Amino acid sequence: MTQHINRLPGVSFVIRARNEARALFDNFVSLRDIKIPHEIVLVLHRCTDESKTVAEVWQKQGLPIRIIEDMTLVSRAGYETLVTPALHPNSLPEFYNRAFGYARYNWLFKWDADFVATDYLRDFINRELAIACVEPKAYRLHCDLGGDVVCHEEYLFNAWLWYGKHYCWEYCHQKESREVIKLEPLSIQSISPKIIKSYWAAPPWFVAEHTRDDVLAEKYEKLIDLVGPEPPAFARSNNPDFQAHWEKLLAHMPELEKHGIFATR
């Protein structure tokens, strides 16, 4: 796990993006009035669109963007992450550990490619965030994901340790002694109307002929046999079909563990 022991006072907005050129333009517009020391760590994951070009245009205009291109095959959130061990080099948690390990500042912001900052959030960061704070803290922010879906998550924190696995997702391990502060006003809006990305239709990397991993492929097939096919974009928090399938998955976890499929390992 790559971590900076002595980070600078400020905020690192860590973006993991794959083919998000359109969303990134509005994203960057919403961050251009941040006044405190900050950076935008843009990790472009296997991008084939104009995402890098968009970022370079904003770099030339003075936005503090650092572009990192990552071509690693990564297990996506959902079934793929569930069957992939957390410490596997192609796991989603390891991808997150790399991305956040690039950050130079002590406050880390888990900032998605389709996020837009509200006036409230910009004002809070510029006026109230104690950037030199060494006491472990995390801010649970109000994020509007579109429609009627609202999320409160610890998006902003200075207590990060590493990312691990929680069933079908990455999980942020932070210092247990941290103070968690909930901010009620709307802080983030997601501007993406889609819960299904075009590249999600591709088969898992570990079943493709030229990148096949027999161990993961066999676990994946067993998971489908026991629980049924994965609904499209199952792991997305704004998926209306999530809850019913999630309960079915949980009911099968004891049997799945017998086949080496674990929630956290």
PANU-285412 format. One line per field, with one value per residue: x, y, z of N, C-alpha, C in turn; residue number from 1. Coordinates in steps of 0.1 Angstrom, whole numbers. Example, Ala and Ser with C-alpha at 12.3 -4.5 7.8 and 13.67 -1.06 7.14 Angstrom:
% PANU-285412
n.east = c(132_128)
n.north = c(-57_-22)
n.up = c(78_71)
ca.east = c(123_137)
ca.north = c(-45_-11)
ca.up = c(78_71)
c.east = c(132_129)
c.north = c(-33_0)
c.up = c(78_79)
k = c(1_2)
END
This chain:
% PANU-285412
n.east = c(8_7_15_17_37_42_22_13_-3_-36_-59_-65_-82_-93_-97_-111_-113_-130_-133_-148_-151_-170_-183_-162_-156_-176_-172_-146_-151_-166_-147_-129_-129_-118_-99_-79_-48_-45_-51_-59_-61_-60_-68_-67_-83_-77_-86_-103_-114_-117_-108_-83_-74_-93_-86_-60_-64_-76_-55_-37_-50_-45_-56_-49_-41_-31_-22_-26_-20_-35_-33_-40_-57_-88_-109_-143_-167_-191_-200_-175_-156_-163_-155_-128_-98_-89_-63_-53_-35_-50_-73_-102_-99_-70_-65_-77_-60_-36_-44_-52_-28_-12_-17_-8_-16_-29_-56_-80_-101_-127_-135_-157_-158_-181_-190_-202_-193_-212_-222_-222_-204_-179_-176_-175_-151_-132_-134_-138_-126_-101_-71_-46_-50_-43_-55_-75_-101_-133_-155_-189_-207_-235_-248_-263_-275_-291_-325_-344_-324_-302_-271_-252_-220_-186_-168_-147_-117_-90_-79_-72_-62_-60_-74_-98_-117_-152_-176_-189_-176_-151_-136_-131_-106_-102_-87_-97_-101_-111_-130_-162_-180_-210_-223_-251_-262_-267_-239_-227_-234_-244_-238_-243_-266_-268_-268_-256_-227_-212_-189_-192_-205_-188_-171_-159_-124_-110_-121_-117_-100_-73_-64_-71_-79_-79_-86_-101_-121_-134_-145_-162_-181_-192_-205_-224_-239_-250_-263_-274_-275_-257_-274_-277_-254_-254_-241_-243_-253_-276_-292_-323_-329_-313_-317_-333_-317_-294_-302_-306_-281_-267_-279_-268_-241_-228_-226_-212_-187_-176_-166_-145_-151_-152_-164_-147_-120)
n.north = c(-12_21_49_83_94_119_142_172_202_206_198_168_160_130_114_87_77_66_69_94_120_140_144_152_178_195_188_198_225_231_229_250_273_267_277_271_254_228_198_180_148_129_99_81_55_31_46_55_76_112_121_126_147_167_172_181_205_220_220_237_260_265_249_228_200_166_141_107_78_46_14_-10_-41_-44_-58_-52_-33_-53_-87_-94_-82_-94_-121_-118_-118_-94_-85_-92_-84_-73_-64_-44_-29_-27_-11_13_18_24_47_66_66_83_109_141_157_162_160_140_136_116_117_115_110_121_140_171_200_218_252_255_235_243_268_258_243_263_282_269_244_229_228_221_203_177_159_129_130_128_138_134_136_151_137_140_117_117_115_101_93_95_99_95_98_92_111_129_131_128_106_83_49_25_8_-18_-48_-51_-72_-66_-43_-16_-8_17_19_36_55_44_61_84_115_117_138_150_167_184_201_201_189_176_169_144_142_124_107_80_47_26_19_20_3_-16_-37_-55_-87_-101_-95_-117_-139_-136_-148_-141_-131_-147_-160_-189_-196_-175_-173_-198_-194_-173_-185_-204_-187_-175_-198_-204_-181_-168_-149_-118_-88_-60_-34_-39_-33_-6_22_36_18_5_-22_-33_-41_-65_-85_-83_-92_-119_-127_-124_-144_-166_-165_-182_-207_-199_-192_-217_-223_-207_-180_-149_-123_-103_-109)
n.up = c(0_-9_7_18_45_56_48_31_44_32_6_-13_-41_-51_-80_-98_-130_-159_-191_-190_-201_-207_-183_-167_-174_-163_-137_-131_-135_-112_-92_-95_-80_-55_-29_-10_-4_-27_-48_-77_-82_-108_-118_-146_-158_-180_-202_-232_-244_-246_-221_-210_-226_-220_-193_-197_-210_-189_-171_-184_-180_-154_-134_-107_-116_-115_-136_-139_-156_-156_-166_-156_-154_-138_-113_-114_-93_-76_-85_-95_-78_-54_-58_-61_-43_-17_-16_-41_-70_-90_-79_-69_-44_-43_-65_-56_-35_-48_-62_-41_-28_-43_-35_-22_-2_32_38_23_-4_-15_-46_-71_-107_-119_-101_-88_-71_-47_-40_-12_-3_-15_-1_25_25_18_39_64_68_86_75_84_104_127_142_140_117_100_74_69_42_24_-4_-36_-57_-78_-90_-65_-49_-22_-7_23_30_42_27_28_45_69_80_68_63_47_18_18_12_10_7_-23_-29_-26_6_29_52_81_108_139_160_150_147_136_115_106_78_70_49_13_-4_-26_-59_-82_-116_-135_-155_-159_-148_-158_-174_-207_-210_-191_-200_-210_-206_-175_-167_-160_-172_-199_-228_-233_-209_-189_-156_-140_-114_-104_-123_-120_-95_-100_-118_-101_-82_-98_-104_-79_-69_-90_-121_-123_-118_-141_-134_-107_-83_-79_-60_-66_-79_-86_-84_-66_-38_-35_-47_-33_-7_-14_-21_4_18_7_14_35_21_-1_10_15_-10_-13_-15_-2_20_29_24)
ca.east = c(0_15_10_27_36_42_15_12_-17_-44_-69_-63_-94_-88_-107_-108_-122_-128_-142_-157_-147_-181_-186_-150_-156_-184_-165_-135_-157_-171_-136_-120_-129_-112_-88_-69_-39_-52_-47_-69_-53_-69_-63_-74_-82_-79_-95_-102_-121_-110_-107_-69_-74_-101_-78_-48_-69_-77_-41_-31_-57_-40_-62_-38_-45_-21_-28_-19_-27_-34_-38_-42_-70_-93_-122_-153_-176_-201_-196_-161_-149_-166_-147_-113_-92_-86_-48_-50_-30_-60_-85_-106_-92_-56_-66_-80_-48_-27_-49_-51_-14_-6_-21_2_-21_-33_-71_-83_-115_-131_-142_-160_-156_-193_-194_-201_-194_-221_-216_-220_-191_-168_-175_-170_-136_-124_-136_-140_-118_-88_-62_-34_-55_-36_-65_-82_-115_-139_-168_-199_-213_-248_-246_-275_-271_-301_-338_-347_-313_-293_-261_-243_-207_-174_-161_-136_-111_-76_-76_-71_-52_-59_-87_-100_-129_-165_-184_-188_-171_-140_-140_-121_-102_-96_-83_-110_-103_-115_-142_-170_-188_-220_-228_-265_-266_-262_-225_-222_-244_-239_-244_-244_-279_-267_-262_-249_-217_-211_-178_-196_-211_-176_-170_-148_-111_-104_-127_-113_-90_-59_-61_-79_-74_-88_-91_-112_-132_-142_-153_-173_-191_-199_-213_-236_-247_-257_-271_-280_-267_-256_-282_-268_-250_-259_-234_-245_-262_-289_-299_-336_-330_-302_-320_-338_-306_-285_-306_-304_-266_-263_-284_-259_-227_-222_-222_-201_-174_-171_-160_-134_-156_-154_-168_-136_-107)
ca.north = c(0_33_60_94_95_133_149_187_207_209_187_161_154_118_110_75_80_58_75_104_133_150_147_159_193_202_185_208_239_232_230_260_283_263_287_266_245_216_192_171_136_123_86_77_40_24_55_55_88_125_125_132_160_177_175_189_219_227_222_249_272_267_241_219_186_157_131_94_68_33_5_-23_-48_-43_-63_-41_-35_-63_-100_-95_-79_-105_-133_-114_-115_-80_-83_-96_-72_-67_-61_-30_-22_-24_0_24_21_31_60_75_67_94_122_148_165_154_158_132_137_106_126_108_118_128_148_186_206_229_264_252_227_252_277_251_240_276_290_262_232_232_220_216_195_164_150_122_134_125_145_126_146_148_136_137_108_118_109_102_86_104_92_102_89_99_114_138_125_129_95_71_39_17_3_-32_-53_-53_-79_-63_-29_-12_-3_26_17_48_54_42_72_97_122_118_150_150_180_182_208_194_192_171_164_136_147_113_101_66_38_15_25_11_-7_-26_-49_-64_-98_-99_-96_-130_-149_-134_-158_-137_-126_-157_-165_-200_-197_-165_-177_-209_-189_-165_-194_-209_-176_-174_-210_-204_-169_-163_-139_-104_-77_-49_-24_-44_-27_9_25_41_8_1_-36_-38_-47_-79_-94_-82_-101_-132_-129_-126_-157_-177_-163_-193_-217_-193_-193_-230_-223_-197_-166_-143_-109_-93_-114)
ca.up = c(0_-11_15_22_59_59_38_33_47_21_1_-25_-46_-58_-90_-106_-141_-171_-202_-183_-206_-206_-168_-161_-177_-153_-124_-130_-133_-99_-83_-99_-70_-43_-27_-1_-11_-31_-60_-83_-86_-118_-122_-158_-158_-193_-209_-246_-249_-245_-207_-208_-233_-212_-182_-201_-212_-176_-166_-190_-174_-140_-124_-102_-119_-118_-144_-138_-164_-151_-175_-149_-154_-124_-110_-111_-82_-79_-85_-98_-66_-44_-60_-62_-30_-15_-19_-54_-77_-99_-71_-68_-33_-46_-74_-48_-27_-57_-65_-30_-25_-51_-29_-15_10_44_36_11_-8_-25_-55_-83_-120_-122_-90_-89_-58_-45_-34_2_-1_-18_10_37_23_18_51_77_69_92_66_91_115_128_149_130_114_87_72_62_33_17_-19_-43_-68_-89_-87_-51_-42_-15_1_32_31_47_15_31_57_71_89_59_65_34_13_18_5_18_-2_-37_-30_-18_19_34_66_87_122_147_169_143_149_123_115_95_73_65_37_1_-7_-38_-68_-93_-129_-145_-155_-162_-138_-165_-183_-218_-209_-181_-207_-213_-196_-165_-173_-157_-181_-213_-232_-232_-195_-180_-144_-138_-101_-102_-133_-114_-84_-106_-123_-89_-77_-107_-102_-66_-66_-102_-129_-117_-124_-146_-125_-94_-71_-79_-49_-71_-87_-80_-83_-57_-25_-35_-51_-22_3_-19_-20_18_23_2_18_41_11_-10_17_13_-23_-13_-19_11_20_32_21)
c.east = c(9_8_21_25_35_35_15_-2_-24_-53_-65_-77_-90_-100_-103_-118_-119_-139_-153_-155_-158_-183_-174_-150_-164_-178_-154_-140_-160_-160_-127_-119_-124_-100_-76_-59_-46_-47_-59_-60_-63_-63_-72_-72_-86_-89_-92_-109_-112_-107_-93_-69_-81_-92_-66_-52_-70_-64_-35_-37_-53_-46_-51_-42_-32_-27_-19_-27_-24_-41_-40_-56_-75_-107_-132_-161_-187_-195_-181_-152_-151_-157_-132_-108_-88_-72_-44_-45_-40_-74_-89_-100_-77_-55_-68_-67_-38_-32_-48_-36_-6_-8_-9_-3_-27_-48_-73_-98_-118_-140_-145_-160_-169_-198_-193_-202_-204_-214_-213_-207_-179_-165_-170_-155_-128_-123_-134_-131_-104_-77_-50_-37_-48_-45_-73_-97_-119_-152_-177_-208_-226_-245_-258_-270_-281_-314_-341_-336_-304_-284_-254_-231_-196_-165_-148_-130_-96_-71_-74_-59_-49_-73_-87_-112_-140_-175_-181_-182_-158_-145_-128_-118_-96_-93_-96_-112_-108_-128_-150_-180_-197_-224_-241_-267_-260_-248_-221_-235_-238_-246_-246_-258_-279_-262_-254_-239_-215_-200_-182_-202_-200_-176_-159_-134_-106_-111_-123_-101_-76_-55_-67_-71_-83_-94_-103_-124_-141_-151_-165_-184_-199_-209_-226_-245_-256_-266_-278_-272_-268_-265_-273_-266_-255_-254_-236_-256_-275_-296_-311_-337_-320_-307_-324_-326_-296_-289_-304_-289_-262_-268_-275_-245_-221_-218_-211_-187_-168_-163_-149_-138_-160_-157_-157_-122_-104)
c.north = c(12_45_71_96_110_141_164_191_212_197_181_155_142_113_98_76_70_63_84_118_143_154_155_174_200_200_196_222_241_233_242_271_279_271_281_257_231_210_183_159_128_110_81_62_35_33_54_67_101_130_132_146_171_181_184_204_227_229_235_262_274_258_230_204_178_145_118_85_54_23_-9_-28_-48_-50_-52_-44_-45_-77_-102_-92_-89_-117_-130_-111_-100_-76_-87_-83_-65_-64_-47_-23_-18_-12_13_28_28_45_70_76_78_108_128_156_156_151_151_133_126_113_118_117_126_136_163_191_217_241_262_245_236_262_270_248_253_283_282_250_236_223_214_207_181_154_143_126_129_133_136_136_142_149_132_129_108_110_112_96_96_96_101_93_98_101_122_134_128_117_82_62_31_13_-12_-36_-54_-59_-75_-49_-28_-7_5_24_30_46_54_54_85_102_122_129_150_164_178_189_200_199_188_167_156_140_136_107_86_58_27_22_15_0_-18_-38_-59_-75_-95_-102_-110_-142_-148_-143_-154_-132_-136_-160_-176_-200_-187_-168_-188_-203_-180_-174_-200_-199_-175_-186_-209_-193_-164_-152_-125_-95_-66_-38_-27_-36_-12_12_31_31_3_-14_-42_-46_-61_-88_-94_-92_-116_-136_-132_-139_-168_-176_-175_-204_-212_-194_-206_-232_-212_-183_-159_-128_-99_-97_-115)
c.up = c(0_-3_18_37_63_48_41_37_35_17_-12_-29_-55_-67_-97_-118_-152_-181_-197_-188_-204_-191_-162_-163_-166_-139_-122_-128_-119_-88_-85_-89_-56_-41_-18_-9_-15_-44_-64_-88_-95_-123_-134_-160_-172_-202_-224_-252_-247_-231_-205_-215_-225_-200_-185_-204_-199_-169_-171_-185_-159_-130_-120_-104_-122_-125_-143_-147_-159_-160_-169_-152_-140_-123_-107_-99_-85_-77_-86_-86_-55_-46_-60_-48_-29_-19_-33_-62_-86_-92_-71_-56_-36_-56_-66_-40_-35_-59_-53_-25_-32_-44_-21_-2_20_44_23_8_-19_-35_-68_-96_-123_-111_-94_-75_-58_-39_-19_5_-4_-6_22_36_24_31_64_78_75_85_73_103_115_136_138_129_101_86_64_55_27_2_-26_-56_-79_-85_-72_-42_-35_-7_11_35_36_34_17_45_57_79_81_62_52_30_13_10_15_8_-17_-39_-23_-5_24_49_70_102_130_156_163_148_136_124_103_91_66_51_25_-3_-21_-46_-79_-106_-139_-144_-156_-150_-145_-176_-195_-216_-199_-188_-211_-202_-186_-171_-171_-164_-195_-216_-229_-218_-185_-167_-140_-124_-99_-112_-127_-103_-89_-111_-112_-83_-85_-105_-90_-64_-78_-109_-121_-124_-130_-136_-111_-82_-70_-68_-54_-80_-80_-77_-73_-45_-25_-38_-40_-11_-1_-18_-6_23_18_7_25_31_2_-3_16_0_-24_-17_-6_10_22_28_6)
k = c(1_2_3_4_5_6_7_8_9_10_11_12_13_14_15_16_17_18_19_20_21_22_23_24_25_26_27_28_29_30_31_32_33_34_35_36_37_38_39_40_41_42_43_44_45_46_47_48_49_50_51_52_53_54_55_56_57_58_59_60_61_62_63_64_65_66_67_68_69_70_71_72_73_74_75_76_77_78_79_80_81_82_83_84_85_86_87_88_89_90_91_92_93_94_95_96_97_98_99_100_101_102_103_104_105_106_107_108_109_110_111_112_113_114_115_116_117_118_119_120_121_122_123_124_125_126_127_128_129_130_131_132_133_134_135_136_137_138_139_140_141_142_143_144_145_146_147_148_149_150_151_152_153_154_155_156_157_158_159_160_161_162_163_164_165_166_167_168_169_170_171_172_173_174_175_176_177_178_179_180_181_182_183_184_185_186_187_188_189_190_191_192_193_194_195_196_197_198_199_200_201_202_203_204_205_206_207_208_209_210_211_212_213_214_215_216_217_218_219_220_221_222_223_224_225_226_227_228_229_230_231_232_233_234_235_236_237_238_239_240_241_242_243_244_245_246_247_248_249_250_251_252_253_254_255_256_257_258_259_260_261_262_263_264_265)
END
